[in-house]
Amino acid sequence: MIKTLQFYFEFTLVRNAFIVGVLIALCSSLLGVTLVLKRYSFIGDGLSHVAFGAMAVATVLKLADQSVLILPVTVITAILLLKSGQNAKIKGDAATAMISVGALAVGYMLMNVFSASANVSGDVCSTLFGSTSILTLQVKDVVLCLVLSTVVIVLFVVLYNRIFAVTFDENFVTATGKSADFYNLMIAVMIAIVIVLGMNLVGSLLISALIIFPALSSMSLLKNFKSVVILSAIMSVICAFIGILVSILLSTPVGSTIVVCDMILFFICFVTGKVKGA
Amino acid sequence: MLYVKNLSIGYEGKPVAEDINFSVKEGDFLCIVGENGAGKSTLIKTLLRLTKPLSGEIVFKEDGIGYLPQQTVVQRDFPASVWEIALSGNISKLGVRPFYGAEEKKRTEDNLKRMGIWHLRKECYRNLSGGQQQRVLLARALCASEKLLVLDEPVSGLDPKVTAEFYDLTKELNKAGITIVMVSHDIKAITEFSDHILHIGKENVFFGTTDEYLKSSIAKEIGLGSGEEG
């Protein structure tokens, strides 16, 4: 088995896959804690569907670089969703559900009607559940991923104290004269970036799992914010690594393998937390 | 330090309370009272710029306000240590710096000691008792402002003993020169501690010193009053 691995690791494609996988796992888990605590988990889900819709549009328009369209659309939707969450008329969760299923339906229809590809359901399946293999990543995908995840990680570290304050108590932050809305906006932008990144790896339906599971696992074990964030990052990276490894060795789909790893780890953490707490 | 003139407050254009006038001077202890739904919380939110006023003006001399909010569901199971929460009170003092410096950490330490919860600093917030949680939030508010504290129903859900302790604590802070604006249901306790009262209600708004309030017709209606006039 180790020989097989050594053999695989000689390929740049395999190494790229690991780099991308680990970076995406890291970014998604950093924001996961904030999302879960702010009760924003559903926004991640909604956004990923919007990203799917945007991707369908990009495919129909035959854009060479799909991220040019997907990224701004997702970022703008993230901002709108956060704003509507504070609006009393249409409740945040209902608005999210509306936008997300809408985008899903429109995306699938566009892909079906306009797609030139012979295998439409295959295309749809791989956007929803991730490519069967991320070994097809091109160099420009890897570069894009490197740049965007660096942006997310740097933003997160620099804004860490503000993100904590806004996550714990938005009103307090506003009362001290700081703009909580601005930091919420930054969080929304970062989520959008992570989701667009994650689509390549685990697909748009499964990206929420990458965001939520490590955060929940870590929260069931630890009790201060900084260590929760750090542990969830570590666990997420380990799961992504193992997931990709298993998927190469057993030729299982990458996305779902990673998510299954996250689920198993969550179960272990949850039980450990309960036993320790009891 | 705070001056409010002809203020109307409400949500989405519908007024909850109108024609509110009051002012707060340095060192005052103002209590805002009124029935449920009279707009106390809306007033606080408007003062803190969380809700826009429908009309009228609010003039603040201080920029930072130490705010002690009503607890939210999110906070009850939040994985954060006492230290992290109190430290986050310094957020407005960060300016453009990304991280807290020695000055902020010292201020946090001082305020935790002042609240008598320094020994709990590594504890998880969600495992504390209600009274201890209020002290943490008070320490955080003190980190945000040494001059003006706004407390929104700080004793709701606390048992009588802890409530009394909390009132003593706020009284001490007020004696130390910190201006306090507090919303409360607990009218009897309030009249013992505050020196000014703002009563908001559907028909009548009252603002004056606590003594004046006790002699006013509003106080009589709700069964208070000094009974001097027979």
Interface residues (C-beta under 8 A of the other chain):
Chain A: L37 K38 R39 A88 V157 V158 L159 Y160 N161 R162 F164 A165 F168 D169 N171 F172 V173 T174 A175 T176 G177 K178 M219 L222 K223 N224 F225 K226 V228
Chain B: Y11 E12 K45 L48 R49 L50 D63 G64 I65 G66 Y67 P69 T72 V74 Q75 F78 P79 A80 S81 W83 E84 I85 L87 S88 G89 I91 S92 L94 P98 F99 Y100 K122 C124 R126 N127 R140 A141 A144 S145 V150
